[in-house]
Amino acid sequence: MSEESALLTQAMAGDVEAFGRLVERYQGRLVNFVFHLVGNQDDAEEIAQETFLRAYRAISTFRGHSSLYTWFCSIATRVAIRWIRAGPLSENPPRFDDAQPDHPANQDEGGNDPAASAARHETVCQVRRAIQQLPERYRVVLVLVDIDGLEYAEAAEVLRIPINTVRSRLARARELLRRKLRPLLASEG
């Protein structure tokens, strides 16, 4: 039995500490996922906390048909979509200059050139803004597959839609993103 399976079994038996260790394992990744959906670090953290609270309350319903992370994503997606439709939890609008130092896109690639670093940061911010401008149905699929790295089948499970719908929405999301980023791509080419 893996450590995660043991923790899950303990959490399902009511062990709060075991559930806390599962949260620690997935919290950073889940916050990053939600951040790309909602565009605000504070709101992403609050949505992740709400996700884990809901997951804890419903842990007995987890049947293991998907990975635990996929299950967390499914809950987080529903919470985030409600947030997107209702408006932000915080009074802070999306800010894509918020540093996420642990995110690979914000890591300095070995160079100490401040101009190159600033240009890279601006590019990341422009891409994040373009993603935020995508309609919700395309943004969610793009974030799940292209940013968070879920397989098509996992994204279909999270969103409770057929896998072919994931494929078509992802193709549309990529095309819309390409159009939005065309000026940026032209300036770099």
Secondary structure, DSSP 8 states (H G I E B T S, - for coil): --HHHHHHHHHHTT-HHHHHHHHHHHHHHHHHHHHHHHS-HHHHHHHHHHHHHHHHHHGGG--SSS-HHHHHHHHHHHHHHHHHHH--SSS----TT---TTSGGGS--S---HHHHHHHHHHHHHHHHHHHHS-HHHHHHHIIIIIS---HHHHHHHHTS-HHHHHHHHHHHHHHHHHHHHHHHHHH-
